[in-house]
Amino acid sequence: MPKLKRTLQVNGVKIDDTFAEAFGMRATALLITGPNRKWARQAAISMTGYATSVIGCGCEAAIDVDVPASATPDGRPGCRVMVFAVSTDELAKQVLNRVGQCVLTSPGSACFADLTGVAELKLGTSLRYFGDGWQISKKFGGRHFWRVPVMDGEFLCEATAGLTKDAVGGGNMLLLAANNANALAAAEAAVAAIGKVRGAITPFPGGVVRSGSKVGSKYKGMTASTNDAFAPTLRGVTKSELGPGDNAVLEIVIDGETSDAVAEAMRAGIRAVTELGPEKGASRISAGNYGGKLGKFHYHLKDLLP
Amino acid sequence: MKALTFTLVSEPPERLDLSPLTPERLAGKARRDIAKIPVGMSKRGSLVGDLFRVAGTDASNIVFEGGSGRFDRLAESMQGGSIRVVGSAGTQAGRAMRGGALTIEGDAGPHAASCMRGGRIEIQGDAGDRLGAPLAGELAGMNGGIVIVRGRAGASAADRMRRGLIAILKGAGDYPGSRMIAGTLVIAGGTGEMPGYLMRRGSILLDRAPKKLSPSFVECGAPDSVFATVIDRYLVREGILKRPLLGSSPKRYGGDNAVLGLGEILFPQ
């Protein structure tokens, strides 16, 4: 970790003069609709389950924004879901598996592509085979759909989904607080604010990470291990970044369709945390980086202050 | 640049082959050369200059001021640009079109959009028989693009259609969608006998129950259909229809089981 200077303060919340370090990723976005909001979200939540980190899950995914019925192709409530991975092949595999197992199976669902990118990932083009010869191809309005017969009617699925190579993964904020309740309140405020930013997701459970990591481990085969500098129980026995009153740290990890989306999400998160103030939320905001060695995208907190 | 305009001076004395008058064939040609293009189909052999007053220079935007039922093969094989006919057209308008837009403000004769592969044709009046259908000996009819007929269409519209979308807004004659291979045929205003006769695949979307259907179609109920909603919204958004055609749970018939049986006829409950 680089040496930190703590000189900034907004509404009593200290802001470290440091930066979040992020890296390029591949991403796609899908619009999943359902007969009502509950079932649109159910399909989206299932599809983005166990997709917190590319370290162990193959992809990072979450609901980006809820889409009102008036803005979906079929006039039903929907969720925009984003999926991020480190390679095109892995993204293609993850998207296909997840849509096939979680959206195709969800009652009344339909799946539309919601991103125009440099390449296309197979979606309905592969899933159609579930129709066992009864599937129907439809092309109109410049779009290609597959209609797959299922037990409650038909599963409508866009043939392909767009892929972007401009996506960014690993934007982050570390929220340091006097206790767990305050840290959680700050994190929830940040996640709620970031949830309103289109094109940015927080893939961890509820958008929050308690097990922030550092690169590498003393154990062979482990690619990441606990971020001991921010673990309060190790304060004093390791080179800690925590002050005497910092007893809980939570991290918000942000993936964005573009670098601008990550920056906007971090700005929204910082604003929400600072508005909450140190009495109810975090007393300090920091960010995770590896001295600039991990990725080419750097988000300096001082540039993102409200 | 001003649109390249062909103003009809008098009713043509013979049938005309207007296939040479497309944007790509006229690109870079001087008006005096255009006037010498033969278009007459009889031994009379009329030239463009005998029938039309030619004005303008933009060959990518062609206008026929005045039309005739003797205007055959308009926009044949057109690949881009636009052709507008202020009047009617004869047979095979837009045949084998690959791109661009053809607008006919009057009626079109038989075989309009025959074997079309891309682009958009709008016929504001009626279309003749065999809209989008193949000529004798050809295996497939329309193979892509979009055709809108604001009036009626004759018999056997979309015969052997393979891809694309045809929308007929004031009714079609007998056997619409006959022998369809795939694609989408939309008919508002009712149809004649036996829609989808011997269709293999494809979708025929109607605004009402068909009067007489081939007995080799089977009823498939009326499950919820996201496709119906999506295409309804598309047709309204594109200005093709004013209101949704099918609704969210249209009634469905599958067929024609005398052949492959993977086609469908949908209409609102």
Interface residues (C-beta under 8 A of the other chain):
Chain A: T33 P35 P73 D74 G75 R76 G108 A110 W134 I136 S137 K138 K139 F140 G141 F145 R147 D152 G153 E154 L156
Chain B: I146 R163 G164 L165 A182 T184 R201 S203 P223 D224 S225 V226 F227 T229 V230 I231 R233 Y234 R237 E238 L262 E264
